[in-house]
Amino acid sequence: MKTPHTSASPIGPNPGGPPEPFSLDRRAFLQRSLALAGGCALGLPTVAAATTPAPPIGQAQGIHPGRVVWTHDPELTGWTGPGDGHWWEGDRVKRNRMDAMLTRALGEVTGQARAADAWSALFRHRNRARGKGDTGYKAGEKILIKPNWVGLIYREGHVNGDTYRFIRRHDYMNTAPQLILALLRQLTGLGVRAADITVCDTLAYLIHEYSDVLRQEFPGVRYEDYAGKFGRIQVKPSTTPLYWSCRPAHAAQDHLPTSFAEADYLVNVANLKAHQGSGVTLCAKNHYGSLIRWPVQEGYYDMHPGVFSRQTRVYRPLVDLMGHAHLGGKTVLYLVDGLFSGLHPRDPVPQRMKLPPFNNHWPCSLFASQDPVAIDSVALDFLQAEWPNHPRQPGVDDYLREAALANDPPSGTFYDPNHDSPGQRLPSLGVHEHWNNPQDKQYSRNLGTGSGIELVGATLGARRSA
């Protein structure tokens, strides 16, 4: 394994405030996970452990290529489950700890201790990649935050579209409003005007229960949703097209929402969830809510067969979403909200995770990366280690293989979602591989065997193991 580094932490001691600083030591972090496992995870389903993983595929992305940061704070929430109010109410998700977790994650992604320097590095890196030069954020540029609020989708019946209140599934594993608040604090702290930030999941009702949390502190942010009631802004289509690389005949043309087309930067905030259809739902599938129409809406291209297919070496529409110039092409940061987890759509409430170091507690985690393939690959490994069925179904990682090799994919697809006829192939969108085993959680860069993923772990909070 590479020699671990210790980074300066931006988190200072503050009684009753953010958690105390805890310097990062990747070897110690992974050794703690192994010690907690006790050699094998009691009660976990059997997982075939590979001590020598298959070589990585694709081209690693980011300031530190292929780096995925996993921050874990078991003290992030004191919520005990149904019957203890709702997890998003009050301070059940501790906002100061959420702020500290995001700051630490960004610091490790970029190698910068201060949040302002981390964001500057992210903006500059994205602009260099887009051929805009070594320039950071400029006043007036627009930022769109894309949460995953699938539990609030307008047609599912869990939300009252007339009152904008929950009907059921109050504790479903949606992106935490506290994480959105942490992002808004950091971005406005950089000098970004609230009016230049949009928070939008195009298919959701932004219910009062979440909106009240957000608007109390940031009333000037643009909150955009499906219907645009109660002061929200209704999502509208732009003239910017998205073309499916399978080139479906007789399908209505898809266009991006205006707010996505006009944004200069995106932040993709997915959730750590298994999925009964696709196996998992992570950053790539989060873009289902980046189109105005329903994924299987009549007249449009039906995304589900290509996403749910259990075959391999087939066309994957998620690659088009990941690689579109106004979606993945603008994304400055990928986050996976792992505060809670579960199986969509089966579980109305979060499920505790057995995988060490969670040990039958909420996962209380946040994953961050600049590499969209690497972050989904890591999250997939966590979910496969926890769930005995859906995340391990055949073909579950096929979209990651297609995305990693988008320039020459196994399916033979000419991936070009940006032009009406195939003309410019997407490049590799990131790097894909699986860890060596669920106990060590090591990838090729951790092991010093390849140029793939580097998993960097940081534990916050006093309840860490010795």
C-alpha positions as CSV (number, residue, x, y, z in Angstrom):
1,M,0.0,0.0,0.0
2,K,1.1,3.6,-0.6
3,T,2.4,5.4,2.4
4,P,-0.5,7.2,4.0
5,H,-0.5,10.9,4.5
6,T,-1.8,13.1,7.2
7,S,-3.6,16.2,6.2
8,A,-4.2,19.4,8.1
9,S,-7.7,19.3,9.3
10,P,-10.0,22.4,9.0
11,I,-12.1,21.2,11.9
12,G,-11.1,22.9,15.1
13,P,-12.0,21.9,18.7
14,N,-15.3,23.5,19.7
15,P,-17.2,22.1,22.7
16,G,-20.8,21.6,21.5
17,G,-19.7,22.5,18.0
18,P,-18.0,20.5,15.2
19,P,-16.2,17.3,16.1
20,E,-12.6,17.4,17.2
21,P,-10.0,17.1,14.5
22,F,-8.9,13.6,13.6
23,S,-6.0,13.3,11.3
24,L,-6.4,11.0,8.3
25,D,-4.4,7.8,8.3
26,R,-5.6,5.5,5.5
27,R,-3.8,2.5,6.7
28,A,-5.1,2.9,10.3
29,F,-8.6,3.6,9.0
30,L,-8.7,0.4,7.0
31,Q,-7.0,-1.6,9.8
32,R,-9.8,-0.4,12.1
33,S,-12.4,-1.7,9.7
34,L,-10.6,-5.0,9.6
35,A,-10.3,-5.2,13.4
36,L,-14.0,-4.4,13.7
37,A,-14.8,-7.2,11.3
38,G,-13.0,-9.7,13.5
39,G,-11.7,-11.5,10.4
40,C,-15.2,-12.0,9.0
41,A,-18.3,-10.0,9.4
42,L,-20.7,-11.9,11.7
43,G,-24.1,-12.0,10.2
44,L,-23.1,-10.7,6.8
45,P,-24.0,-12.7,3.8
46,T,-21.1,-14.6,2.3
47,V,-19.1,-12.6,-0.1
48,A,-16.3,-14.0,-2.2
49,A,-13.1,-12.2,-1.2
50,A,-10.6,-11.4,-3.9
51,T,-7.1,-10.7,-2.6
52,T,-6.0,-9.8,-6.1
53,P,-8.8,-7.8,-7.7
54,A,-9.1,-7.6,-11.5
55,P,-7.1,-4.7,-13.0
56,P,-8.9,-1.3,-13.2
57,I,-10.4,-0.2,-16.5
58,G,-10.8,3.4,-17.8
59,Q,-9.1,6.6,-17.1
60,A,-9.1,7.9,-13.5
61,Q,-10.4,11.5,-13.1
62,G,-9.7,14.3,-10.6
63,I,-7.0,16.4,-9.1
64,H,-6.0,13.1,-7.4
65,P,-7.1,10.7,-10.1
66,G,-9.5,8.0,-9.0
67,R,-9.7,9.3,-5.4
68,V,-12.9,8.6,-3.5
69,V,-13.2,9.9,0.0
70,W,-15.4,8.1,2.6
71,T,-16.1,10.1,5.7
72,H,-17.9,8.4,8.6
73,D,-19.2,10.0,11.8
74,P,-21.2,7.6,14.0
75,E,-22.3,10.6,16.1
76,L,-23.9,12.4,13.2
77,T,-27.4,11.4,14.2
78,G,-29.0,10.4,17.5
79,W,-32.2,9.3,15.7
80,T,-33.2,5.8,16.9
81,G,-35.7,5.1,14.2
82,P,-39.5,5.2,13.7
83,G,-41.2,6.4,16.8
84,D,-38.4,8.9,17.5
85,G,-39.9,11.7,15.4
86,H,-38.5,11.9,11.9
87,W,-34.8,11.9,11.0
88,W,-34.9,15.3,9.2
89,E,-36.6,17.1,12.1
90,G,-34.8,19.4,14.5
91,D,-31.2,18.5,15.2
92,R,-31.6,14.8,14.8
93,V,-29.1,15.1,12.0
94,K,-26.6,17.4,13.7
95,R,-25.9,20.3,11.4
96,N,-22.5,21.1,12.9
97,R,-21.3,17.6,12.3
98,M,-22.7,17.6,8.8
99,D,-20.8,20.7,8.1
100,A,-17.6,19.2,9.4
101,M,-18.1,16.0,7.4
102,L,-18.5,17.9,4.2
103,T,-15.5,20.1,4.9
104,R,-13.4,17.1,5.6
105,A,-14.5,15.3,2.5
106,L,-13.7,18.2,0.2
107,G,-10.4,18.7,1.9
108,E,-9.4,15.1,1.2
109,V,-10.7,15.2,-2.4
110,T,-8.6,18.2,-3.3
111,G,-5.8,18.1,-0.8
112,Q,-6.8,21.5,0.6
113,A,-7.5,22.1,4.3
114,R,-9.7,25.2,3.9
115,A,-13.1,24.8,2.4
116,A,-12.6,28.0,0.2
117,D,-9.4,26.6,-1.2
118,A,-11.0,23.2,-1.8
119,W,-13.8,24.8,-3.8
120,S,-11.4,26.9,-5.7
121,A,-9.4,23.8,-6.7
122,L,-12.6,22.0,-7.8
123,F,-13.7,24.9,-10.0
124,R,-10.3,25.4,-11.5
125,H,-9.9,21.7,-12.3
126,R,-13.3,21.6,-14.0
127,N,-12.7,24.7,-16.0
128,R,-9.3,23.3,-17.2
129,A,-11.0,20.1,-18.2
130,R,-13.6,22.1,-20.2
131,G,-10.9,24.1,-22.0
132,K,-11.7,27.3,-20.1
133,G,-8.3,27.8,-18.7
134,D,-7.0,27.9,-15.1
135,T,-9.8,30.0,-13.7
136,G,-12.0,29.7,-10.7
137,Y,-15.6,30.6,-9.9
138,K,-16.6,34.0,-11.3
139,A,-19.3,36.2,-9.8
140,G,-22.6,35.7,-11.5
141,E,-21.9,32.1,-12.6
142,K,-24.8,29.7,-11.8
143,I,-24.5,26.5,-9.7
144,L,-27.2,23.8,-9.7
145,I,-27.4,21.2,-6.9
146,K,-29.1,18.0,-7.9
147,P,-30.4,16.0,-4.9
148,N,-32.1,12.6,-5.1
149,W,-35.6,13.2,-3.8
150,V,-37.2,10.1,-5.4
151,G,-39.3,9.6,-2.3
152,L,-41.0,12.9,-3.2
153,I,-41.8,12.1,-6.9
154,Y,-45.1,13.7,-8.0
155,R,-46.7,10.5,-9.3
156,E,-45.8,8.1,-6.5
157,G,-48.6,9.1,-4.1
158,H,-46.3,9.7,-1.1
159,V,-46.8,13.5,-1.2
160,N,-50.0,15.5,-1.4
161,G,-49.6,17.7,-4.5
162,D,-52.2,20.1,-3.2
163,T,-50.8,20.7,0.3
164,Y,-47.1,19.8,-0.4
165,R,-47.1,17.6,2.7
166,F,-46.1,14.0,3.3
167,I,-48.8,11.4,3.1
168,R,-46.6,8.5,3.9
169,R,-42.9,7.4,3.8
170,H,-41.9,10.4,6.0
171,D,-38.6,8.7,6.8
172,Y,-37.6,7.4,3.3
173,M,-33.9,7.7,2.4
174,N,-34.0,11.0,0.5
175,T,-31.0,13.4,0.2
176,A,-30.8,15.0,3.6
177,P,-31.8,18.7,3.7
178,Q,-29.0,19.1,6.2
179,L,-26.5,18.1,3.6
180,I,-28.0,20.6,1.1
181,L,-27.7,23.2,3.9
182,A,-24.0,22.4,4.4
183,L,-23.4,22.9,0.6
184,L,-25.3,26.2,0.6
185,R,-23.3,27.5,3.6
186,Q,-20.0,26.7,1.9
187,L,-21.0,28.1,-1.5
188,T,-22.4,31.3,-0.2
189,G,-19.4,31.6,2.1
190,L,-17.3,31.7,-1.0
191,G,-19.3,34.7,-2.2
192,V,-21.7,32.9,-4.5
193,R,-25.0,34.8,-4.4
194,A,-28.0,32.7,-3.2
195,A,-29.9,33.8,-6.3
196,D,-27.3,32.1,-8.5
197,I,-27.8,28.7,-6.8
198,T,-30.6,26.4,-7.8
199,V,-31.7,23.3,-5.9
200,C,-33.7,21.0,-8.2
201,D,-35.0,17.5,-8.6
202,T,-37.2,17.8,-11.6
203,L,-39.7,15.0,-10.8
204,A,-40.2,15.8,-7.1
205,Y,-42.4,18.1,-5.0
206,L,-40.2,20.1,-2.7
207,I,-42.4,19.5,0.3
208,H,-42.8,22.0,3.2
209,E,-41.1,19.6,5.6
210,Y,-37.8,19.9,3.6
211,S,-38.3,23.4,2.2
212,D,-38.9,24.9,5.7
213,V,-35.5,23.6,6.8
214,L,-33.8,25.1,3.7
215,R,-35.6,28.4,3.3
216,Q,-35.3,29.4,7.0
217,E,-31.6,29.9,6.4
218,F,-31.5,30.5,2.6
219,P,-34.7,32.1,1.4
220,G,-32.9,33.6,-1.6
221,V,-31.9,30.3,-3.2
222,R,-33.8,29.2,-6.3
223,Y,-35.8,26.1,-5.3
224,E,-37.1,24.4,-8.4
225,D,-39.5,21.4,-8.6
226,Y,-42.0,19.6,-10.7
227,A,-45.1,21.8,-10.0
228,G,-43.8,25.2,-8.8
229,K,-46.3,25.7,-6.0
230,F,-45.9,27.6,-2.7
231,G,-43.1,29.8,-4.0
232,R,-41.1,27.1,-5.7
233,I,-40.1,27.6,-9.3
234,Q,-41.6,25.2,-11.8
235,V,-39.1,23.4,-13.9
236,K,-39.2,24.3,-17.6
237,P,-37.6,22.7,-20.7
238,S,-34.8,24.3,-22.6
239,T,-34.0,24.0,-26.3
240,T,-30.8,22.1,-25.4
241,P,-31.3,18.5,-26.6
242,L,-30.0,15.2,-25.2
243,Y,-29.6,12.4,-27.8
244,W,-29.7,8.7,-26.8
245,S,-26.8,6.8,-28.3
246,C,-29.1,3.9,-29.3
247,R,-30.8,6.4,-31.6
248,P,-34.3,5.2,-30.9
249,A,-36.8,5.7,-33.8
250,H,-40.0,7.6,-33.4
251,A,-39.2,8.8,-29.8
252,A,-39.9,12.3,-28.7
253,Q,-36.8,14.5,-28.5
254,D,-35.5,15.0,-24.9
255,H,-34.4,18.4,-23.8
256,L,-32.7,19.4,-20.6
257,P,-34.4,21.6,-18.1
258,T,-33.6,25.3,-18.5
259,S,-31.9,25.5,-15.1
260,F,-29.5,22.7,-16.0
261,A,-28.8,24.1,-19.5
262,E,-28.0,27.6,-18.0
263,A,-26.0,26.4,-15.1
264,D,-22.2,26.8,-15.2
265,Y,-21.6,24.0,-12.6
266,L,-23.5,21.1,-11.2
267,V,-23.1,19.3,-7.8
268,N,-24.5,15.7,-8.1
269,V,-25.8,14.5,-4.7
270,A,-27.0,10.9,-4.8
271,N,-27.9,8.4,-2.1
272,L,-26.5,5.1,-0.9
273,K,-29.3,2.8,-1.9
274,A,-29.9,-0.6,-3.4
275,H,-32.6,-0.8,-6.1
276,Q,-34.9,-3.7,-6.9
277,G,-34.7,-3.0,-10.7
278,S,-31.2,-1.7,-11.5
279,G,-29.4,-3.2,-8.4
280,V,-28.2,0.1,-7.2
281,T,-29.2,3.8,-7.6
282,L,-26.2,6.2,-7.3
283,C,-24.8,9.3,-9.0
284,A,-25.5,8.1,-12.6
285,K,-29.1,7.2,-12.0
286,N,-29.6,10.4,-10.0
287,H,-29.9,12.0,-13.5
288,Y,-33.3,10.4,-13.9
289,G,-34.4,13.6,-12.1
290,S,-32.4,15.8,-14.5
291,L,-35.0,15.3,-17.2
292,I,-38.5,16.8,-16.9
293,R,-40.3,13.7,-18.1
294,W,-40.9,10.4,-16.4
295,P,-38.3,7.7,-17.3
296,V,-41.0,5.6,-19.0
297,Q,-43.3,8.3,-20.2
298,E,-45.2,7.4,-23.3
299,G,-43.8,8.8,-26.5
300,Y,-40.3,9.2,-25.1
301,Y,-37.4,6.8,-25.1
302,D,-38.0,4.2,-22.3
303,M,-34.9,4.3,-20.2
304,H,-35.8,1.4,-17.9
305,P,-34.9,-1.6,-20.2
306,G,-31.4,-0.3,-20.8
307,V,-30.9,0.5,-17.1
308,F,-32.5,-2.6,-15.6
309,S,-31.0,-5.2,-18.1
310,R,-29.2,-8.1,-16.4
311,Q,-27.1,-8.7,-19.5
312,T,-23.6,-7.4,-20.0
313,R,-22.0,-5.7,-23.0
314,V,-25.3,-3.8,-23.8
315,Y,-26.1,-0.2,-24.4
316,R,-26.5,1.7,-21.1
317,P,-28.4,5.0,-21.3
318,L,-26.9,6.0,-18.0
319,V,-23.6,6.6,-19.9
320,D,-25.3,9.2,-22.0
321,L,-26.5,11.0,-18.9
322,M,-23.1,10.8,-17.3
323,G,-21.4,12.1,-20.4
324,H,-23.7,14.8,-21.6
325,A,-22.0,18.2,-21.8
326,H,-24.6,19.9,-19.6
327,L,-24.8,17.1,-17.0
328,G,-21.5,15.2,-16.3
329,G,-19.6,17.8,-18.4
330,K,-20.5,20.5,-15.8
331,T,-20.3,18.5,-12.7
332,V,-17.7,19.9,-10.3
333,L,-18.3,17.4,-7.4
334,Y,-20.0,14.0,-6.9
335,L,-21.5,13.2,-3.5
336,V,-23.2,10.1,-2.2
337,D,-25.3,10.8,0.9
338,G,-24.8,7.7,3.0
339,L,-26.4,9.0,6.2
340,F,-29.0,6.4,5.8
341,S,-29.5,3.5,3.4
342,G,-32.1,1.0,2.2
343,L,-33.6,-0.8,-0.7
344,H,-35.7,1.3,-3.2
345,P,-38.6,1.1,-3.5
346,R,-39.3,-1.6,-1.0
347,D,-38.1,0.1,2.2
348,P,-40.2,3.0,3.5
349,V,-37.6,3.6,6.3
350,P,-33.8,3.3,6.4
351,Q,-32.2,0.0,7.2
352,R,-29.2,-0.3,9.6
353,M,-26.1,-1.7,8.0
354,K,-24.1,-4.7,9.4
355,L,-20.9,-4.0,7.4
356,P,-18.1,-2.9,9.8
357,P,-17.5,-0.3,10.9
358,F,-21.3,0.4,10.9
359,N,-22.1,-2.7,13.1
360,N,-25.9,-2.5,12.9
361,H,-26.0,1.3,13.1
362,W,-27.0,3.8,10.4
363,P,-24.0,4.2,8.0
364,C,-23.6,7.9,8.8
365,S,-21.3,8.3,5.8
366,L,-20.6,10.7,3.1
367,F,-18.7,9.8,-0.1
368,A,-17.1,12.4,-2.3
369,S,-15.2,12.3,-5.6
370,Q,-14.5,14.1,-8.9
371,D,-14.7,10.7,-10.7
372,P,-18.3,9.7,-11.4
373,V,-17.3,6.1,-12.3
374,A,-15.1,5.6,-9.2
375,I,-17.6,6.9,-6.7
376,D,-20.4,4.7,-8.0
377,S,-17.9,1.7,-8.1
378,V,-17.1,2.3,-4.4
379,A,-20.7,2.7,-3.3
380,L,-21.6,-0.4,-5.3
381,D,-19.0,-2.4,-3.3
382,F,-20.4,-1.2,0.0
383,L,-23.9,-2.2,-1.1
384,Q,-22.9,-5.5,-2.5
385,A,-21.2,-6.3,0.8
386,E,-24.4,-5.5,2.7
387,W,-27.2,-6.9,0.5
388,P,-27.4,-10.6,-0.6
389,N,-29.5,-10.0,-3.7
390,H,-30.3,-7.0,-5.8
391,P,-26.8,-5.2,-5.8
392,R,-25.3,-8.5,-6.9
393,Q,-27.6,-9.3,-9.7
394,P,-26.0,-9.9,-13.1
395,G,-25.2,-6.8,-15.1
396,V,-25.3,-4.5,-12.1
397,D,-21.9,-2.9,-12.9
398,D,-22.2,-3.1,-16.7
399,Y,-23.0,0.7,-16.9
400,L,-19.7,1.4,-15.0
401,R,-17.8,-0.7,-17.5
402,E,-19.4,1.0,-20.4
403,A,-18.7,4.4,-18.8
404,A,-15.1,3.6,-18.0
405,L,-14.6,2.5,-21.6
406,A,-17.0,4.9,-23.2
407,N,-14.4,5.6,-26.0
408,D,-14.4,1.9,-26.9
409,P,-17.1,0.2,-24.8
410,P,-17.7,-3.6,-24.6
411,S,-21.2,-3.2,-26.2
412,G,-19.8,-1.5,-29.3
413,T,-22.1,1.5,-28.7
414,F,-21.0,4.8,-30.2
415,Y,-21.7,7.0,-27.2
416,D,-22.4,10.5,-28.3
417,P,-25.3,12.2,-26.4
418,N,-24.4,15.6,-27.6
419,H,-25.0,15.4,-31.3
420,D,-28.0,14.4,-33.4
421,S,-25.9,11.8,-35.3
422,P,-22.9,10.0,-34.0
423,G,-19.8,12.1,-34.6
424,Q,-17.8,12.6,-31.4
425,R,-17.3,9.7,-29.1
426,L,-17.3,10.3,-25.4
427,P,-13.9,9.7,-23.8
428,S,-13.5,7.4,-20.8
429,L,-15.7,9.0,-18.0
430,G,-13.7,7.5,-15.1
431,V,-12.1,4.4,-13.6
432,H,-13.9,1.2,-12.5
433,E,-12.7,-1.7,-10.4
434,H,-13.9,-3.6,-7.3
435,W,-12.1,-3.6,-4.0
436,N,-10.1,-6.6,-2.8
437,N,-12.6,-7.6,-0.1
438,P,-15.2,-6.1,2.2
439,Q,-12.9,-6.2,5.2
440,D,-9.8,-4.4,3.8
441,K,-11.7,-2.2,1.4
442,Q,-8.6,-1.6,-0.8
443,Y,-8.3,-0.7,-4.4
444,S,-5.3,-0.7,-6.8
445,R,-4.0,2.7,-5.8
446,N,-4.2,1.7,-2.1
447,L,-2.4,-1.5,-2.9
448,G,0.1,0.1,-5.2
449,T,-0.8,-2.3,-8.0
450,G,-2.4,0.0,-10.5
451,S,-3.7,3.4,-11.5
452,G,-7.3,2.9,-10.5
453,I,-9.3,3.9,-7.5
454,E,-7.9,5.2,-4.2
455,L,-10.3,5.0,-1.3
456,V,-9.4,7.5,1.4
457,G,-11.2,7.1,4.7
458,A,-11.7,9.7,7.5
459,T,-13.5,8.9,10.7
460,L,-14.9,11.8,12.7
461,G,-16.4,11.8,16.2
462,A,-15.3,10.3,19.6
463,R,-16.8,6.9,19.0
464,R,-14.0,5.7,16.8
465,S,-12.2,2.5,17.7
466,A,-8.7,2.6,19.2
